[in-house]
Amino acid sequence: MRVLLKAQFDTEKGNEGIRSGKLPELLKETLEHLKPEAAYFGPEDGCRTCWLFIDLEDSSQIPPIAEPFFTQLGAKVSFTPIMNADDLQKGLSQIR
């Protein structure tokens, strides 16, 4: 299932990650591991935020994906099911 992973980083932990050089490393490792369909970064609600569009085969993948964001960045993390245009058309065609 395609999902939007949104992570908002704690400002102090993000600052520490930038000063130590660990934030770019963590993000690079995360992107290499998850291979998102798309990845975007920017400010939201006064926090550094990333939006990753990823494919989950099983909900058991959520803990290992989310934990580095929690433990290393003190992030708020959410997973939202999403559809592309093809998924939407397929779903709409099933409505009677």
BELSUL-V182513 format. One record per backbone hydrogen bond with DSSP energy under -1.0 kcal/mol. CO is the residue of the C=O (numbers start at 0). NH is the residue of the N-H. E is the energy in kcal/mol with one decimal. If there is no record, write none. Layout:
BEGIN
CO/NH/E
CO/NH/E
END
This chain:
BEGIN
0/55/-3.3
1/81/-2.1
2/53/-2.4
3/79/-2.1
4/51/-2.9
5/77/-2.3
6/49/-2.3
7/75/-2.3
9/13/-2.6
10/14/-2.7
11/15/-2.6
12/16/-2.3
13/17/-2.0
14/18/-2.7
15/19/-2.6
16/22/-2.1
21/25/-2.8
22/26/-2.5
23/27/-2.4
24/28/-2.7
25/29/-2.5
26/30/-2.5
27/31/-2.3
28/32/-2.3
29/33/-3.0
30/34/-2.1
37/52/-2.7
39/50/-2.7
41/48/-2.1
43/46/-1.9
46/43/-2.2
47/8/-2.8
48/41/-2.4
49/6/-2.3
50/39/-2.3
51/4/-3.3
52/36/-3.1
53/2/-3.0
57/60/-1.9
58/61/-1.7
60/64/-1.5
61/65/-2.9
62/66/-2.6
65/69/-2.0
66/70/-3.4
67/71/-2.1
68/72/-1.0
68/74/-2.2
69/73/-1.3
72/9/-2.2
75/7/-2.6
77/5/-2.5
79/3/-2.9
83/87/-2.4
84/88/-2.4
85/89/-2.3
86/90/-2.6
87/91/-3.0
88/92/-2.0
90/93/-1.2
91/94/-1.4
END
